[in-house]
């Protein structure tokens, strides 16, 4: 297979490239040159928002597009490539569903409004606009991978890296409950493998690409972090209503975690039977945690952080104050 990856140097894009190279595929990466490309690929340099000259020639069996900005970039690349590419996989998001999304809804759930030529909008709207751009150019050859929470090595959002680094420091750790709260996510490498399988099989249309609900729990996730770091940290489990009453923000200050309710149902209880039937396989949480910790330890400095996303995590002083207030220390 000849694969073109638009991006391919960070997180999901890098996972796609490494998976494809590992399969023996011929991989071309188109990027701005700000980060080193993985080994074993052909590199084309340009800018999704203005300079697509390097893509003016060439043919590929498939494309993977990880763009998350204004959908005009998806429209421009898809229109330029549509006569020279077999399938076009766009990494979308389950955020495209109209909120709130009740538990158990599948790909037929209502979606937000979007426009392929939108210059600026919220995340859900730009992702929907990107989907519309891919669909307009490729029709049923457009594969819409609606990912949810994505974890794993090379993460540049900072969710699992924050938990690992925080727990590695030891001491009492504010652990948001309930301990058995089910989580739904996908390891970037499993997302990558599924997309490549789907492209090779000629699949198209929308797919919710995350694990089954309850693939792991908040307790299992944090306990694996304790185990792989060898930390002496003590997890202090606090009921969700108490965490919220303390003014601590779910998802941002306590990454991954959401208290039970509408937002939790939207992000952690979606129907993924279509992707599972199409071959999605999700590795155990222990593997994701261990491999992410090994990657963090291999870095010469702090982990990468996307400039368009705020840093995740609860500041140490706020955590200590909250633990003292809650009587957990």
C-alpha positions as CSV (number, residue, x, y, z in Angstrom):
1,X,0.0,0.0,0.0
2,X,1.1,3.5,-0.8
3,X,0.0,5.8,2.1
4,X,0.0,9.6,2.4
5,X,-0.3,11.0,5.9
6,X,-1.1,14.7,6.2
7,X,0.7,15.4,9.4
8,X,2.4,12.3,10.7
9,X,4.9,13.7,13.2
10,X,2.9,13.9,16.4
11,X,0.6,11.6,18.5
12,X,-2.1,10.0,16.3
13,X,-0.4,10.9,13.1
14,X,2.9,9.4,14.3
15,X,1.1,6.3,15.4
16,X,-0.4,5.9,12.0
17,X,3.0,6.3,10.3
18,X,4.8,3.9,12.6
19,X,2.0,1.3,12.2
20,X,2.1,1.6,8.4
21,X,5.9,1.4,8.2
22,X,5.8,-1.6,10.4
23,X,3.4,-3.2,7.9
24,X,5.9,-2.6,5.1
25,X,3.7,0.1,3.5
26,X,5.3,2.9,1.5
27,X,4.6,6.0,3.5
28,X,4.8,9.7,2.5
29,X,4.5,12.4,5.1
30,X,3.4,15.9,4.3
31,X,4.1,18.4,7.1
32,X,5.5,21.8,7.9
33,X,8.9,20.5,9.1
34,X,8.5,21.7,12.7
35,X,9.0,18.2,14.1
36,X,11.2,15.3,12.9
37,X,9.4,12.8,10.8
38,X,9.5,9.1,11.8
39,X,12.2,7.0,10.1
40,X,11.5,5.1,6.9
41,X,9.2,7.6,5.2
42,X,9.3,10.0,2.3
43,X,9.0,13.6,3.4
44,X,7.1,16.4,1.6
45,X,7.2,19.9,3.1
46,X,4.4,22.5,2.9
47,X,1.6,24.1,4.8
48,X,-2.0,22.9,5.0
49,X,-3.2,26.5,5.2
50,X,-1.4,27.8,2.2
51,X,1.3,25.8,0.4
52,X,0.1,22.5,-1.0
53,X,2.5,22.6,-3.9
54,X,4.4,19.5,-2.9
55,X,1.1,17.5,-3.2
56,X,0.4,18.7,-6.8
57,X,1.7,15.4,-8.2
58,X,1.7,11.8,-7.0
59,X,-0.8,9.0,-6.5
60,X,-1.5,7.0,-3.3
61,X,-3.8,4.2,-2.3
62,X,-5.0,6.1,0.7
63,X,-4.7,9.2,2.8
64,X,-4.9,9.8,6.5
65,X,-5.7,13.4,7.6
66,X,-5.4,14.4,11.3
67,X,-6.2,18.1,10.9
68,X,-8.2,19.7,13.7
69,X,-8.2,23.3,12.7
70,X,-10.4,25.3,10.3
71,X,-12.0,22.8,7.8
72,X,-10.9,24.7,4.8
73,X,-7.6,22.9,5.1
74,X,-9.4,19.6,4.7
75,X,-11.4,20.9,1.8
76,X,-8.3,22.1,0.0
77,X,-6.3,18.9,0.4
78,X,-9.2,16.6,-0.4
79,X,-10.1,18.5,-3.5
80,X,-6.5,18.5,-4.7
81,X,-6.1,14.8,-4.1
82,X,-9.5,13.3,-5.0
83,X,-8.5,12.1,-8.4
84,X,-5.2,10.6,-7.3
85,X,-6.1,8.7,-4.1
86,X,-8.2,5.7,-3.3
87,X,-9.6,6.4,0.1
88,X,-9.5,9.4,2.5
89,X,-9.5,8.8,6.2
90,X,-10.3,11.8,8.3
91,X,-9.6,11.7,12.1
92,X,-12.8,13.3,13.4
93,X,-14.2,13.3,16.9
94,X,-17.2,12.1,18.8
95,X,-17.6,15.7,19.7
96,X,-19.5,16.2,16.4
97,X,-22.6,14.7,18.0
98,X,-25.2,17.2,19.3
99,X,-24.9,17.6,23.1
100,X,-26.1,16.0,25.2
101,X,-25.6,12.6,23.6
102,X,-27.5,10.0,25.7
103,X,-25.7,6.8,26.6
104,X,-25.7,4.1,23.9
105,X,-26.2,6.2,20.8
106,X,-24.4,5.1,17.7
107,X,-23.3,6.8,14.5
108,X,-26.9,7.7,13.6
109,X,-27.1,10.2,16.5
110,X,-27.7,13.9,15.5
111,X,-24.6,15.9,14.7
112,X,-23.8,19.6,15.1
113,X,-24.0,22.1,12.3
114,X,-20.8,22.5,10.3
115,X,-19.5,24.1,7.2
116,X,-16.6,23.0,5.0
117,X,-15.5,26.6,4.4
118,X,-15.8,27.8,8.1
119,X,-12.9,30.0,9.1
120,X,-13.3,29.7,12.8
121,X,-15.7,27.8,15.1
122,X,-15.7,25.6,18.1
123,X,-14.0,22.2,18.1
124,X,-17.2,20.3,17.3
125,X,-18.1,22.5,14.4
126,X,-14.7,22.5,12.8
127,X,-14.5,18.7,13.0
128,X,-18.0,18.4,11.5
129,X,-16.8,20.8,8.8
130,X,-13.8,18.6,8.1
131,X,-16.1,15.6,7.7
132,X,-18.3,17.5,5.2
133,X,-15.2,18.5,3.2
134,X,-14.0,14.9,3.1
135,X,-17.4,13.6,2.1
136,X,-17.9,16.2,-0.6
137,X,-14.6,15.2,-2.3
138,X,-14.6,11.4,-1.7
139,X,-18.2,10.4,-1.1
140,X,-18.4,6.9,0.2
141,X,-14.6,6.6,0.1
142,X,-14.4,9.1,3.0
143,X,-13.7,7.2,6.2
144,X,-14.7,9.3,9.2
145,X,-12.9,8.0,12.3
146,X,-14.8,9.6,15.2
147,X,-12.4,9.1,18.0
148,X,-13.1,9.9,21.6
149,X,-10.5,10.2,24.4
150,X,-7.2,9.2,22.9
151,X,-4.3,8.1,25.1
152,X,-0.9,6.4,24.6
153,X,2.8,7.2,23.8
154,X,3.5,10.6,22.0
155,X,0.4,12.2,23.6
156,X,0.7,15.9,23.2
157,X,-2.5,16.9,25.2
158,X,-1.0,15.9,28.5
159,X,-3.8,13.8,30.2
160,X,-2.1,10.5,30.9
161,X,1.4,12.1,31.1
162,X,0.1,14.3,33.9
163,X,-1.3,11.5,35.9
164,X,1.9,9.5,35.5
165,X,4.2,12.3,36.5
166,X,2.0,13.3,39.3
167,X,1.8,9.8,40.8
168,X,5.5,9.3,40.2
169,X,6.1,12.3,42.6
170,X,4.5,10.3,45.4
171,X,2.6,11.4,48.4
172,X,-1.1,11.6,48.7
173,X,-2.9,11.9,45.4
174,X,-6.4,13.2,45.0
175,X,-8.2,10.4,43.1
176,X,-11.6,11.3,41.9
177,X,-14.3,8.6,42.4
178,X,-16.1,6.5,42.2
179,X,-13.2,4.0,41.9
180,X,-15.2,1.7,39.6
181,X,-16.2,4.5,37.2
182,X,-16.0,3.0,33.7
183,X,-13.8,4.7,31.1
184,X,-14.1,4.7,27.3
185,X,-11.0,5.7,25.3
186,X,-8.7,4.4,22.5
187,X,-4.9,3.9,22.5
188,X,-3.6,6.0,19.5
189,X,-1.9,2.8,18.2
190,X,-5.1,0.9,18.2
191,X,-6.9,3.8,16.4
192,X,-4.1,3.8,13.8
193,X,-4.2,0.1,13.3
194,X,-8.0,0.1,12.8
195,X,-7.8,3.0,10.3
196,X,-5.2,1.3,8.2
197,X,-7.2,-2.0,8.2
198,X,-10.4,-0.1,7.3
199,X,-8.6,1.7,4.4
200,X,-7.2,-1.5,3.1
201,X,-10.7,-3.0,3.2
202,X,-12.2,0.0,1.4
203,X,-14.5,1.1,4.2
204,X,-16.1,4.5,4.3
205,X,-18.6,6.5,6.4
206,X,-18.6,7.3,10.1
207,X,-17.4,5.1,12.9
208,X,-17.1,5.7,16.6
209,X,-13.5,4.5,17.2
210,X,-13.1,4.1,21.0
211,X,-13.2,1.1,23.3
212,X,-16.3,-0.4,24.6
213,X,-17.7,1.5,27.7
214,X,-16.0,0.3,30.8
215,X,-12.9,-1.0,29.0
216,X,-11.2,0.0,32.2
217,X,-12.1,2.0,35.3
218,X,-10.7,5.1,36.9
219,X,-9.4,2.9,39.7
220,X,-7.6,0.5,37.3
221,X,-6.1,3.4,35.4
222,X,-4.6,5.2,38.4
223,X,-3.5,1.9,40.1
224,X,-1.6,1.0,36.9
225,X,0.1,4.4,37.1
226,X,1.2,3.6,40.6
227,X,2.5,0.2,39.6
228,X,4.5,1.2,36.5
229,X,6.1,4.2,38.2
230,X,7.0,2.2,41.3
231,X,5.7,5.1,43.3
232,X,4.9,5.2,47.0
233,X,1.9,7.4,46.2
234,X,-1.3,6.9,48.1
235,X,-4.5,7.3,46.2
236,X,-7.1,9.1,48.2
237,X,-10.5,8.4,46.7
238,X,-12.9,11.3,46.9
239,X,-16.6,11.0,45.9
240,X,-17.5,13.0,42.8
241,X,-19.9,15.4,44.5
242,X,-17.2,16.3,47.0
243,X,-14.6,16.9,44.3
244,X,-17.0,19.2,42.5
245,X,-18.0,21.0,45.7
246,X,-14.3,21.8,46.2
247,X,-14.3,23.7,42.9
248,X,-12.0,21.3,41.1
249,X,-12.7,21.1,37.4
250,X,-13.3,17.6,35.9
251,X,-11.5,16.7,32.6
252,X,-9.1,19.7,32.7
253,X,-7.7,19.8,36.3
254,X,-8.4,16.0,36.7
255,X,-7.7,14.7,33.2
256,X,-9.8,11.8,31.8
257,X,-12.2,12.0,34.8
258,X,-15.8,13.1,34.5
259,X,-18.4,12.7,37.2
260,X,-21.5,10.6,36.4
261,X,-24.0,12.7,34.4
262,X,-24.8,14.0,30.9
263,X,-21.2,14.8,29.9
264,X,-19.9,11.5,31.3
265,X,-22.6,9.6,29.2
266,X,-21.6,11.6,26.1
267,X,-17.9,10.9,26.4
268,X,-17.7,7.5,28.1
269,X,-20.8,5.5,27.1
270,X,-21.1,5.6,23.4
271,X,-22.0,2.7,21.1
272,X,-19.0,1.3,19.3
273,X,-20.5,-1.9,17.9
274,X,-19.9,-0.8,14.3
275,X,-16.2,-0.3,14.8
276,X,-15.9,-3.5,16.8
277,X,-17.6,-5.4,14.0
278,X,-15.1,-3.8,11.6
279,X,-12.2,-5.2,13.5
280,X,-11.4,-2.6,16.2
281,X,-9.3,-4.2,19.0
282,X,-8.2,-2.3,22.1
283,X,-5.2,-3.3,24.2
284,X,-5.4,-3.6,28.0
285,X,-5.0,-0.4,30.0
286,X,-1.9,-1.8,31.6
287,X,-0.1,-1.8,28.2
288,X,-1.1,1.8,27.4
289,X,0.0,3.0,30.8
290,X,3.3,1.1,30.8
291,X,4.2,2.2,27.3
292,X,3.4,5.8,27.9
293,X,5.5,5.8,31.0
294,X,8.4,4.2,29.1
295,X,8.1,6.9,26.4
296,X,8.0,9.7,29.0
297,X,11.2,8.3,30.7
298,X,12.9,8.3,27.3
299,X,12.4,12.0,26.7
300,X,15.3,14.4,27.3
301,X,12.8,17.0,28.7
302,X,9.1,17.5,29.3
303,X,6.6,15.8,27.1
304,X,5.3,17.7,24.0
305,X,2.3,20.0,24.5
306,X,0.0,21.3,21.8
307,X,0.1,25.1,21.8
308,X,-3.6,25.3,21.1
309,X,-4.6,23.3,24.2
310,X,-4.2,24.4,27.8
311,X,-1.9,22.3,30.0
312,X,-3.9,19.6,31.8
313,X,-3.7,18.9,35.5
314,X,-4.3,20.1,39.0
315,X,-1.6,22.5,40.4
316,X,0.2,21.0,43.4
317,X,-0.8,23.8,45.7
318,X,-4.5,23.4,44.8
319,X,-4.3,19.7,45.2
320,X,-2.7,20.0,48.7
321,X,-5.3,22.6,49.7
322,X,-8.1,20.4,48.5
323,X,-6.8,17.4,50.3
324,X,-6.5,19.3,53.5
325,X,-9.9,20.8,53.2
326,X,-11.4,17.4,52.5
327,X,-9.7,15.9,55.5
328,X,-7.9,13.3,53.3
329,X,-4.4,14.0,54.5
